[in-house]
Amino acid sequence: MKGLDKFKKKLKILRPGTVEYKKHSEKQFSYIKQWQKQAKDNDKANMPVPALEIPPRVHIKQQHRYPTCLYNGCIAPLAPMAIKGFFWYQGESNVGDNEYQKKLVAFTNGLRKDFRNPALNFFIVEPCPCKSYGADNAKLAELWEQQQAFADADRKSYVTVTGDIGDVNDLHPGGRSKEYIATRLSNLALKYLYGKKELKADFPRCEKFVPKGDKLVLTFKFAEKFHASDGKPIRHFEVAGDDGKYYPAKAKTAGNKIFLTSSKVANPLNARFCWSNVAVPNLLNEANLPPISFRTLKK
């Protein structure tokens, strides 16, 4: 596939016989030769032998984070077992990576090939909101957007929303969070892999937005009615007018519709929801599932 040039270069460095592998090896050998010479000179002069240090840009450290390492160690030995799908919970280290969607395409294509099943389904977990990503940007929301865009294009993949069940102080929340995530994943698999169509496993999605004077009306699918989980005003909606500046919005629900207004935006044209690294929604549908984070117009 096109793109992922830096990623492909890393893979070539790992493959014996490639030009990239040879150049990388020669860099390592050069540092070792320099160290050997210095070590011998110091030894002759009765001085301490220096430690061998190869710069991180040359020596691959933290190999578990390098392409192919975990795959070959943990997944490849299972292929080609007969399986129907994967639960995939990963992405924290990819926040801020604008090529993550392409990586998901390459990864899932590889799994389908290795497991000899072009119909493999993937159930992807959103990384939970967390302060460690920064409170002044929306890099995590942009990753969620890439996950959902991948699933929409793939048509055999589904995204599990976690914003309401995480802990903004913990990158990997445990306890009940894991239980809720497992239940949501299982319900999606039961519905789409095992035919239990009656399950309300899908997360609400904004499918239409219509400006109406001082209001912006959002219509959702996979929702019959909404409620606030804590009985408080619905939070994390924002609206923008023709200047593109977003301001917090008040939200009122009516069936599967949400009406947004803001005293700072006379004629709202666009909206976004949970567009933050630390946004924890309190909006749920009748099945107690939160909407997927979204923006109505990409900037």
N, C-alpha and C positions, 0 to 999 in steps of 0.2 A: 504494500500500500504506500501511497505518497505521504511525505512528511516523516516525522520522527527521525530526522537525520542524526541528531546527537545520540539518540537511543541506539540507532543502527551502528554508529561508530563504536559505541561501547561494546556491542556484541561482537564486532569484528576483532576488537582487541583481545577478546577471550578465545578466539578461534585460531588454533595453530595453523600456520600455512598462509595466513593473510598478511598483506603488507603492514596493516595496522598492528598486528600481533608482533611482527618482527621488530618494528620501530619501537614499540613499547618495551619489549624485552631488552633491546639494546640500551635503552635509557636506564633500565634497572641494572644491567651488567656494568654500565659505565660508573654508576655510583658505587657498586660493589668493588670495582677495580680501584677506584680512588680511595676507598676505605682500606683495602688491603695494603696499598702503598703506604698510607699514613700509619696504619697499624704496625707495619714492619719497621718503618723509620722510628716510631716511638719506642718500639721494643728494643731496637739497637741502642737507643739513647737512654734506656732504662726509665722511660716515661710511661704513664698509664696508656693503655690501648683505648682509643675513643670508641664510643658506642656506634654501632652501625645505624645510621639514620637515612632513610630514603623518603623524600618529600611525599606528602599525600597525593600530589598531582601525578606522581609516578607510581607509587606503590598503592595498590588497591586495599584500603582498610574498610572495616565494616562490610565484609563481603556479603553478609545476609541482606544488605540493601542494594546489592548490585544485580543487574539483570541476569536472570536464569538461575541464580543460586538457590533461592527457596523453592522455585518451581522444580528444579531437578532433584532437590533433596526431599520434597514433601508431596508433590503431585505426580510427577512423571512416573514414579514406581507403581502407581495405581492403574495407569493406562495399559490396555484399553478395557478396563472393567465396564460392565454394562450398567450405566447409570442414566438417570433421566434429567438431572439438573444439579446445579451448584447453588449453595448459599454463599455469597461473597461479601465479606465484611472487611473492607480495606479502603484506604484513601487518605488517612490522616496526614501522611507525609507528602501527599500530592496536592495539598491545598496551595493554591497559587500557580499550579501547573496548567497552562492553557492548552496542553496537548493531551490531557487526561482522557478525553473521549476517544481520541485516536488510539491510545494505549489500550483502552477497554476493547475496542474493535479488534486490535491485533491479538490481544490475550484470549478473548473468547473464540476467535477464529482458530487459534492454535489448539485450544482445548477441544473444540469440535472435531478437529482433524486427528489429534492424538487419541481421543476416545471413540473415534470412528462413528460419530453421531452428529450429523449436521443439524439435528433438531434439539440439541441440548438447550435447556432453559437455564436462565441465570436470575437469581433473586438477590438484588444488590441492596446493601444496607448503607444509608447515609451516615457519615461520621456525625456524631452528636455535636451540638453547639458547645464551644469551649473558649475561655478567655485566652488560652495559650496561642490562639491564632491571631490575637489582637482585637481590640475593641473599636478600632477606628477604620475598619474596612469591611468588605463583604467577600473576601476570598473564599470562605467556606460556602457561601450561597452560590458563588460562581461554579464551584465544584459540584454542588447539588444539581445545578442547571445542566452541567455536562453529563452527569449520571442519567438524568431524566431524558436528555436528548439522545443519548446512546440507546436507552431502553425503547424510546419511541421509534427510532430508526430500525432497531434490531427486530422488534415485534415478537421476540421470544424471551424478553427480559422484562423484569419488573423491579421497581424501586420501593424500598421500605423506609418510611419517614420516621425519624427518631427525635425530632426537635423537642417534643413535649415530655420525653421520658429520660432525658440525659441529665447531666450535672455540669454546669458551665465551669466548675472548678476542677473537673476531672476529665482528662482526655479519653480515658477508657472506663466509663462508669460501670459499676458492678451492681450487685444486688438485684432489685426488682427490674432495673433497666434491661438486663440481659433476658429476664423472663418475658418481658413485654416484647422485646425484639424477636425472640424465638417464636412467640405466639403469632405475631404479625407475619413473619416469614412463612410459618407453617400454613397459615390460612391462605396466603397467596398460592402456595404450592398445591394445597388441597383443591383450590378452585381451578387453577389453570393446568395442573398436571393430572389430577385425579377426578376431575369432573364434578366437583361439589359446587355447582354454579350458584346455589342458594346462599353461599357464604358472602357476607359483606366484607370483603377483604381489600377492596381498592380504596386508595386515599383520594379524597376530594381534589378535583382539578378545575381550575378556572378555564372555561371553554369559550366565554364571550364577555366582553366589556363594552358598555355603551354609555357615553357621556350624556347626561340629562340635566342641563343647567348647572346648578351648584352641586350636583351629585354625580358620582360614577357608579353605575350599576354593574355588578359582577354576577355572572351566572355560572354555577358549578355543576359538573357531573359527578356521579358517585356520592351524591348527598341529597337527602330529602328535607332535612332540616338541620340547623346548627344550634349549638349552645356553647356557653363559656364554661370550661371545666371547673373554674373556681368561683363562679358567680360574679366575677368582676367584669368591667368593660373589656371588650375584645381588643387585644393589643397587636402591635407589629404590622399594621397596615399603614401605608404611606401613599400619598397622591402627589401628582405633579401637573402643572398647567403647561402652556406652550413654551415656557422658559426652561422646562426640563428639571427644575429644582423640586426635590421631594420634601414633603412635610408630613408629620404624623397625622393620621386621619381617624375620625370617629367612624365606627362600623355598626350598622344595624342589620339584623338578619330578618329574612322573610322567606321561609321555605328553603329553596336551594339558591337564593339570591342574597347578596350582601350589598348594602348601600353605603357608600363612602362619602364623607364630607370633611372639609377642613376650613377653618376660619382664615387660613392663610392662602387658600387656593380658591379663587372665585369660580373658576370653570375647570374642574379637574378633567384631564384627558387620559392620564395613565396612572397605573398603580403598581405597587410591589408589596410583597408579603414576606415577612421574616427574612428580609434582605440584610442580614447581619450575622457575624460570627457568634453572637451571644443571644440571638433571639430565641426565646422559649415561648411558643404559642400556647394560648389557652382556648383556641377555637377548635371544636370537635364536631363531627357529624353524629348521626344517630347511632353509629357503631363505635363511637368514641375514638375515631381516627382523625388526625389533623390534616388539613390541606397540604399539598405539596408547595414548597416555597416557589415563588414565581415573580416575574416582572412582565408587564404587558408589552413593553417596548424595550428592546435591547439598545444600550447606548455604547 
